[in-house]
């Protein structure tokens, strides 16, 4: 395994992600921001944060697979969510949970950030996900 994830004592407990990832490997994989679009560019889950989170994770999984990698190799996830409020954490986490088994998402997740933004590149896009992985 090229990634070891941990949450050292003294850091915020009970987070849905690890605080630290230690990676060894020779291939650095950087996945550009993925949004809720199908391969023909059509939108998925318009107005549905949970549905869009699930789709961006699926698209990120496809991108990783294209680089002969998987979520097991991911050392960092960065989510950008439009008009973020703390009340959106329920639908956000529901989107993750809905595809966790399907995609083999590590639990807890790799180190992750959720950044609230005013808007993304098109009005219907509620969430965008970037990923960094290290593999052999």
N, C-alpha and C positions, 0 to 999 in steps of 0.2 A: 504494500500500500504506500502511495506516495504522499499521503496527507494524514497527519495526526491532529485531531481537534481536542481542545481542552478549555476548561474554565477555571483558572486558578482561584484559590481562596482569596477573599477580600474584594472580589468584583461582584457586581450586582447579581444576586441569585435569581433563579427561576425565570430565566429568559428563554425564548424558544430557539435560541442560537447559541453556539459556543463563542467565547470571547476571543479565542486564539486559534490559529491554524498554523502548523509547522509543516512545510512542504519540502520534499526533496524530489528532484527529477530534472530532466533536461529540456522538456517541452513546456513552454509557457503558452497558455491558451487564453486569449482575451475575446470574450463574446460581446459584440456590440449590443446596445440597448435593444431588447426585444419587446415588441408590443403585441397586442391581441389582434393579429391578422393571420389569415390562412395563406397558403402558398400562392394563391392567386391575388392576394392583396385585399381581399374582402374582410371587413371588420367582424370581430367576434364579440359577443356579449356586450353590445352597446348599452351603456348606462348601468352595467352590472359589475361592480368592483370585484366580487368573488370570482365571477366568470372570467374576467380579464386577467386576474392574478393566475388562475389556473392555466389560461392559454399562454401567457408569457413564460410560465415555467415549462410548458410543453415545448414551446418554440426554442427555449434555451436548451432543453434536453436534446432537441434535434440538432442544434448547432454544435453542442458538445460531441454528440455521436458522430457528426461529420468530421470532427477532428480526432476521431478514435479515442474519445474520452467519455466521462459520465459525471454525474453529480458527486460521485465518490472522490473525484479529483479536484473539486471546487474548493478554493481557499477563501473566496470572497464573493458575496452577493450584494449588490446595491440596487435597491428599489426606489423609484421615483414615483410618487403618488400625487395626483392633482388635488388641490383644495383639501389637504389633509386636516382631519380633526381626530382627536382621540377616539371618538365614537365609531370611526371606521375600522378600528382594529378587529372587531368581530368578523365583518365580511372579508377583510384582508386575510385573516388567519383561516377562515373557512375555505377560501380559494386554495391556500397552501394544502390544507388537510384533504381537500377533495382529490388531489392528484399525488399526494405523498407516496402512497403504495405503488400506484401506476408507474411513477417515474423513479422509484427507488431513492427518494430524497432522504438524506441522512437526518436522523432525529436525535438531538437537536440539530438544527441547520448549521451550515458553516457560518463563520462570522458574517454578520449582515448589518446593513444600514438601511433605514427607511427614511427617505428625505421628502418632505412635503414641498411641492412646487406649485406655482400659480397655474401653469398649463404646460402641456407637452406639444409635440409638433402638429397634431391635428386635434380638433375639438372633441372627438369621440374617444380619444386615448386617455384613459384614466390612470394607467400604470405602465412603467417601462422598467426593464430589468437588465442590468449588466452583470456579467460573471467573469471571474478570473479563476483559472485552474492551472495546476502543475501536474504533469504526467511524465512517465518514463518513455 
